[in-house]
Amino acid sequence: MANIKIGFIGLGNMGGGMSMNIAKSGYDMVVHDINRAAATNLLELGAEWADTP
């Protein structure tokens, strides 16, 4: 994508689905959740992990 990086805080019921759709569209992402395991699929798609919000 055109140098757009999207950040997502909270990957639960709502944020998880929204962020997955954005990641599948090819955008660069930085993600954070209180539970790092919630980000596993996104990290496998190339998202970066943020240690803090």
N, C-alpha and C positions, 0 to 999 in steps of 0.2 A: 504494500500500500504506500501511499504518498507521505512517508515520514510522519505518520500519525501514530502516537503511542497512547494507549488507553489504560487507565488505572482502575482497578476494581478492588474495593474493600468490602468484604463480606461475600462469601461464596455458598451461602445456604440455599434454601428452596428457591428464592427468586434470583439472587445474584449468580448462583451457579449456572442456571439455565441461560440467563442473559449473556454472561461472560463466555460461555461455551459457544453460543451462536456467533458472537463477535470474533472469537479466536478462529473458528472455522471459516470465517470470511476473509481471514488473512491479515488482520491487524496485529501489530505488535502490542503486547500487553504486559503490564506489571500488576501482580495480584497479591492480596493479603487477606488472611482470615485468622481468627483466633486458633483454628485447628488447621495446621498445615496439610494434613491429609485431604482436606476438602479441595486442595489445589492440584492434586496429583495428575488428573487428566489434563488440566490446562498446562501444567509444567511439561508434560509429555508432548504437547502441541507446540512448545516453544516459548511459553510465557515465562517471564522473569518473576522470581519470588522477592517480595519486599519484606524485610524483617519487621518493619513497623509501618503503621498506617501512614 
